[in-house]
Amino acid sequence: MFKPSLMLSALLFASGGAQASELQDVNKIVQQANLAAYYAADDGRAEARMLIEDRDGGRQSRQFTILRRDRAEGGDQDFLVAFSRPADVRNTVFMVAKHVAADDDRWLYLPGLDLVKRISAGDKRTSFMGSHYFYEDVSGRNLNDDEHKLLSSEGRFYQVLNTPKDPATVEFSRYQVWIDKANMLPVKIEYQDETGSVYRRVEVLDISEVQGIPTVTRSRVSDLRSGGSTTMEFRFQKYNIGLDDAVFSERSLRKLPRQWLKRPAS
Amino acid sequence: MLLRNRLIGFCMNQPRWIFIFVLLLAALAALQIPNIQIDTDPENMLSHEQPDRMFHDEVKKRFKLYDSIVVGAVNDRDENGIYNPESLRDLHRLSAAIQQMEGVVRQDLMSLDTVDNITQEGPGTIRFAWMMKQAPVTQAQADQVRAAVNRLPLLQNTLVSGDGQAAAIYVPIVAKSESYRLSQEIDAVIASLGSENRYYMAGLPVAEDTFGVEMFVQMAISAPLAGLMIFVLMWYFFRSFLLITAPMLVAMATVIITMGLLIGQGYTVHIMSSMIPIFLMPIAVVDSVHILSEFADRYKPGTDPRQALREVLGHLFTPMLYTSITSAAGFASLAFTPIPPVQIFGLHVAAGIFLAFFLTFILVPAYIVSLSPQRMARLQDHRIVDEDSGALGRWLSAAGRFSLARSKLLLLGLIAIGSLSVWGIAQIQINDNPLRWFKEDHRLRIADQVMNNHFSGTYDAFLVLEEQGVTTAKPRLIRQLQAASVAADAGFRQQLDSHIAAAEADSFQVFADNLVAAFDDAGFSASDADARRWLALLNMTEQAQAEAKYFLRPDALSYVEGLQAYLDQSADVGKTNSLVTLLKTVYRELNGGAEPAYRLPDTQAAAAQTILSFQSSHRPDDLWHMVTPDYSSTALWLQLRSGDNQDMSRVIAQVDSYFRDNPLPQGVSARWAGLSYINVVWQDEMVKGMLNSLLSAFVMVLVMMVVLFRSLPLGLLSMLPLTVTILFIYGLIGWVGKDYDMPIAVLSALTLGLSVDFAIHFLERTRAIYRRQGDWQQTVAEVCRGPARAISRNAIVVAIGFTPLLLAPLVPYITVGFFLAAIMAVSALVTLVLLPAVMNHLSDKKRLFSCPDSRPEEKQNV
């Protein structure tokens, strides 16, 4: 399901359409949550600051701007992530063409090496640029990859248990998601290992309304084994800015679409 | 003396109170013993404040390193080695099971199934994937794993051996003290696999912890065995349970109270302290034997035993006090060695010796007066008859005659052996290796041999480079920012200062990060002119930040590359891994994977982005084992094939010479860490410390001897046997090429305290007899009949008392047992044969024995 991304994804976006009416069908629930987390509005931008911390308090930070455009609601999407800090990775770009019915296309541009690399479709559950987020958390996990089961709809949250259809491709044995009924945003995800103990947690720390859309502004992933965590903060979010196809072309990797990356006046 | 007499009187009049007192003391001490904490961690050979140890701990924290168990799987029967589907399947299962074990640092476990592979997938496409998430099913898949590993220098010869026959699982563990338990659990899994592979476990932690477990067993066996041995021996000499009950009681009480004292104070029982009972037992029985045999000689049946006892105790007190003091001084001198477990051992044995002295003087009288008259009569029957016709007696008399007749020859021999010994000592190889504490056929020794045969080494050392500039970077940047803003208005400068104050952080990089964010925001909402100013400050800060990332700079990296290349060609280093290895590998894969691209990136940005690419893997945190997040410090991981301190010392010397030829860049310092290095450090401290202990014990004992004999020549003479003995034994160690290791080091000082006893008794009796006899030949003959026999008997009791150590499964115990027995034997022999020969050549015996003012009441009994 939507899952992870609560973070990034959520980052910008959130569906406006979450009704308070109770849902019974788990597939409906995960679909709506997926839309709320990853498909808010038609497009959007946000500036993100990632603070990566280890158990001993060692910290590093990364700063980037993310652009997103939906090709179809709940369907294919484009993402472009342009790094601005630290200075030695400035203008490094990660771009994803997300496909619901096929493997995603992913590119990486490394300006210091003047290299555009395609990243193999393979495994998306690798670290996103050294953080505790995974690439899959950025663009969202395909709903069809898991079996979903509604555990509870008591109280404020829908609690959904998700089991991978192909356990060989992932490192978890299952994960549980808490979806806030008020805005359908997944606000907590806990990943369990083969013994059922939780080793990884993704949680939303703050949500604000951006252009009337409930939007995640702060989230955190915690690696419970290593004691490390990454906190992501989103600022200067804006929806429906009119991103076009050209923004997400291979050409943009070497020549960044500055007008879109620029911080919007107010 | 008054106090002494009153104490002896009390003991004889109130024996019951003495028994109750000793029993209570022993019971109190025995209560402490269940709290025993075994400690076999060689790191504890250094105090927690020792600088190298502190740095070692700091490095472990800085680079998030854990102690590891290395599990090896070997298949040398299959033509594909370990790269066949069955072998890899079993390895995979084993690794999966280990990952779930309590106490394993799961996220850092390294095995083929937990590491990443970076590969080319068509032109321009790079693939990050698990190396072996699922075990291969076909040989072709297994071959793919082989091809992938062979391309990755960080894994090749670390995770799989160069010959392809062995694979390793590096199991980082939370605590070294868990190693033995984990190794048992791993064994259980291995047994359940029914695998074709053969499995081995190596690494210092498992060796150390296993040693602790076996040591415990060892103590439980050899201490009682030593007790039994002494019992049997005394039975052989005295043939009387009545007679030997008292010494056994003294010995048991001494051991229990001393161990209770040690444990009760909260000290851990280290290898050395575990030998305390074995040291104390023979020492403790000797004094009581003196008292009893002398008492048996003097006591007339039917009379009051108190009178005889008083006499015996009266004249034995002084010599026994002196022998106790000298023995205790020998052990206590170990306190001058800066090795905490050795200090604790020395001080407690010294305390035990005094305790034995004290217990002998209260318990033995109490024991004797408690005997019924019938038993007392039987005691009389068992008085020790010194038969001249016995084998020992005959031999000793012959030895006495021989030493006089051949005294010149003996002196020449002494000089020859002395010189040879000095030469032998010069040959001594100082070396230790905790693994050698196991016997050669121990499974850990075998595992060590097999694993280090296949792999680049299971012994770790870390060479840590550190750039100091980062420590001053913060104030420098603050000064720069303030200087750049002097032209701005007061409001701006105030804002800047408040940003700086708010950015306060421990590390420079985080501080700079905070400033950059603050300047960015300030610029966004400022007027155009101020915005430009903020931007300038932001750039300045980023610049400073980039410069502070020292080990991303091409010049720094290329220095590390040179150092690493130098280490790699050293025969003593199996393999090195470093940030440079990682950078070159990832850089090559980013650039198409061909070998010419296996090089360092040209610029800092290129290096940073290469690292960023690496971090897009399953194990981004592996990077932090090689470099700190602020890039101011980097660690080269050396894998060594041998845990010998000598080999590590050689590597250290090689690196020192490299630094002489290729000086470290300005502001960069280098320092060692890792268990192999720590072992070298404590060994050095031990060797130096032991020399101090030996010298100080020598001086102390010499002074005591001079005071005791009130004669400098006799004092010097009394030091002769032990000096010759120590020279000879250490010379022997040098000749036969036995490494000078921890147990050998400890021997020297304590030998001194033990073997001087012989000389004290011998010289004291010789002097007394000569004063009475006035004839040298007659004196020697008489000494060889009486005191020599007692000396020999004591030497035999003490020497044989240590022999149960020879049956130990652990080498340090065997070494100590063998050499102590040898030292006792040699020093007794030297005392009996050499001392007369040397004295034979001193012309004025009257002066030597200060005959004019002879004090007839002074009688020393042996």
Interface residues (C-beta under 8 A of the other chain):
Chain A: R49 D54 D56 G57 G58 R59 Q60 S61 Q63 R85 P86 A87 D88 V89 R90 T92 L108 L110 P111 G112 L113 L115 V116 K117 R118 I119 S120 G122 D123 R125 T126 S127 F128 M129 G130 S131 Y135 A168 E171 E194 T195 D223 R225 S226 G228 R263
Chain B: K61 K64 Q100 R106 Q107 D116 E121 G124 T125 I126 R127 F128 A129 W130 K133 Q134 D506 S507 Q509 V510 D513 V516 A517 F524 E542 Q543 Q545 A546 K549 L552 Y587 L590 N591 P601 T603 Q604 A605 A606 A607 A608 Q609 T610 I611 L612 S613 Q615 S616 S617 H618 P620 D621 L623 W624 T628 P629
